[in-house]
Amino acid sequence: MFNPSRDQVRQFFAEAWQKHRSRHVLTPLETMAVDLVKLHPEYHAALEDPDYLAADYAVEKGQTNPFLHLSMHLAINEQLSINQPPGIVETYKSLLATHDAHDAAHIVMDALGELIWEAQRLGAPFDNDKYLDLIRRYATR
């Protein structure tokens, strides 16, 4: 199983962005990553500055970790590509009736983040049904 370290994930996004900016050929995964980076211009500086690559991003300080955010986007794209958990595609498509694709992905991300946090805090397994329910609930707030 692919299990990159924090530094490897950060380096992957930074290198993909640099390859894009210098017009080098990208792998399919790098292309997906760059497409996500393009949606987040607020993260461009983090991808171009070595100090940001090594930074700690503290939620307590109101900081968003751009690498975690982009990684969650990639994870959601993968979930949608294989409909895992079953029903995620249908649930996501229902979001598209009232949200654009990027906002819909952020709704899914909010639900995913909450469920991962809860599973880690409680030592509980990931609950697919609760995940889909959270997405639906988040869509109405």
Secondary structure as a PSIPRED ss2 file (coil, helix, strand):
# PSIPRED VFORMAT (PSIPRED V4.0)

   1 M C   1.000  0.000  0.000
   2 F C   1.000  0.000  0.000
   3 N C   1.000  0.000  0.000
   4 P C   1.000  0.000  0.000
   5 S C   1.000  0.000  0.000
   6 R H   0.000  1.000  0.000
   7 D H   0.000  1.000  0.000
   8 Q H   0.000  1.000  0.000
   9 V H   0.000  1.000  0.000
  10 R H   0.000  1.000  0.000
  11 Q H   0.000  1.000  0.000
  12 F H   0.000  1.000  0.000
  13 F H   0.000  1.000  0.000
  14 A H   0.000  1.000  0.000
  15 E H   0.000  1.000  0.000
  16 A H   0.000  1.000  0.000
  17 W H   0.000  1.000  0.000
  18 Q H   0.000  1.000  0.000
  19 K H   0.000  1.000  0.000
  20 H H   0.000  1.000  0.000
  21 R H   0.000  1.000  0.000
  22 S C   1.000  0.000  0.000
  23 R C   1.000  0.000  0.000
  24 H C   1.000  0.000  0.000
  25 V C   1.000  0.000  0.000
  26 L C   1.000  0.000  0.000
  27 T C   1.000  0.000  0.000
  28 P H   0.000  1.000  0.000
  29 L H   0.000  1.000  0.000
  30 E H   0.000  1.000  0.000
  31 T H   0.000  1.000  0.000
  32 M H   0.000  1.000  0.000
  33 A H   0.000  1.000  0.000
  34 V H   0.000  1.000  0.000
  35 D H   0.000  1.000  0.000
  36 L H   0.000  1.000  0.000
  37 V H   0.000  1.000  0.000
  38 K H   0.000  1.000  0.000
  39 L C   1.000  0.000  0.000
  40 H C   1.000  0.000  0.000
  41 P H   0.000  1.000  0.000
  42 E H   0.000  1.000  0.000
  43 Y H   0.000  1.000  0.000
  44 H H   0.000  1.000  0.000
  45 A H   0.000  1.000  0.000
  46 A H   0.000  1.000  0.000
  47 L H   0.000  1.000  0.000
  48 E H   0.000  1.000  0.000
  49 D C   1.000  0.000  0.000
  50 P H   0.000  1.000  0.000
  51 D H   0.000  1.000  0.000
  52 Y H   0.000  1.000  0.000
  53 L H   0.000  1.000  0.000
  54 A H   0.000  1.000  0.000
  55 A C   1.000  0.000  0.000
  56 D C   1.000  0.000  0.000
  57 Y C   1.000  0.000  0.000
  58 A C   1.000  0.000  0.000
  59 V H   0.000  1.000  0.000
  60 E H   0.000  1.000  0.000
  61 K H   0.000  1.000  0.000
  62 G C   1.000  0.000  0.000
  63 Q C   1.000  0.000  0.000
  64 T C   1.000  0.000  0.000
  65 N C   1.000  0.000  0.000
  66 P H   0.000  1.000  0.000
  67 F H   0.000  1.000  0.000
  68 L H   0.000  1.000  0.000
  69 H H   0.000  1.000  0.000
  70 L H   0.000  1.000  0.000
  71 S H   0.000  1.000  0.000
  72 M H   0.000  1.000  0.000
  73 H H   0.000  1.000  0.000
  74 L H   0.000  1.000  0.000
  75 A H   0.000  1.000  0.000
  76 I H   0.000  1.000  0.000
  77 N H   0.000  1.000  0.000
  78 E H   0.000  1.000  0.000
  79 Q H   0.000  1.000  0.000
  80 L H   0.000  1.000  0.000
  81 S H   0.000  1.000  0.000
  82 I H   0.000  1.000  0.000
  83 N C   1.000  0.000  0.000
  84 Q C   1.000  0.000  0.000
  85 P C   1.000  0.000  0.000
  86 P C   1.000  0.000  0.000
  87 G C   1.000  0.000  0.000
  88 I H   0.000  1.000  0.000
  89 V H   0.000  1.000  0.000
  90 E H   0.000  1.000  0.000
  91 T H   0.000  1.000  0.000
  92 Y H   0.000  1.000  0.000
  93 K H   0.000  1.000  0.000
  94 S H   0.000  1.000  0.000
  95 L H   0.000  1.000  0.000
  96 L C   1.000  0.000  0.000
  97 A C   1.000  0.000  0.000
  98 T C   1.000  0.000  0.000
  99 H C   1.000  0.000  0.000
 100 D C   1.000  0.000  0.000
 101 A H   0.000  1.000  0.000
 102 H H   0.000  1.000  0.000
 103 D H   0.000  1.000  0.000
 104 A H   0.000  1.000  0.000
 105 A H   0.000  1.000  0.000
 106 H H   0.000  1.000  0.000
 107 I H   0.000  1.000  0.000
 108 V H   0.000  1.000  0.000
 109 M H   0.000  1.000  0.000
 110 D H   0.000  1.000  0.000
 111 A H   0.000  1.000  0.000
 112 L H   0.000  1.000  0.000
 113 G H   0.000  1.000  0.000
 114 E H   0.000  1.000  0.000
 115 L H   0.000  1.000  0.000
 116 I H   0.000  1.000  0.000
 117 W H   0.000  1.000  0.000
 118 E H   0.000  1.000  0.000
 119 A H   0.000  1.000  0.000
 120 Q H   0.000  1.000  0.000
 121 R H   0.000  1.000  0.000
 122 L H   0.000  1.000  0.000
 123 G C   1.000  0.000  0.000
 124 A C   1.000  0.000  0.000
 125 P C   1.000  0.000  0.000
 126 F C   1.000  0.000  0.000
 127 D C   1.000  0.000  0.000
 128 N H   0.000  1.000  0.000
 129 D H   0.000  1.000  0.000
 130 K H   0.000  1.000  0.000
 131 Y H   0.000  1.000  0.000
 132 L H   0.000  1.000  0.000
 133 D H   0.000  1.000  0.000
 134 L H   0.000  1.000  0.000
 135 I H   0.000  1.000  0.000
 136 R H   0.000  1.000  0.000
 137 R H   0.000  1.000  0.000
 138 Y H   0.000  1.000  0.000
 139 A H   0.000  1.000  0.000
 140 T C   1.000  0.000  0.000
 141 R C   1.000  0.000  0.000
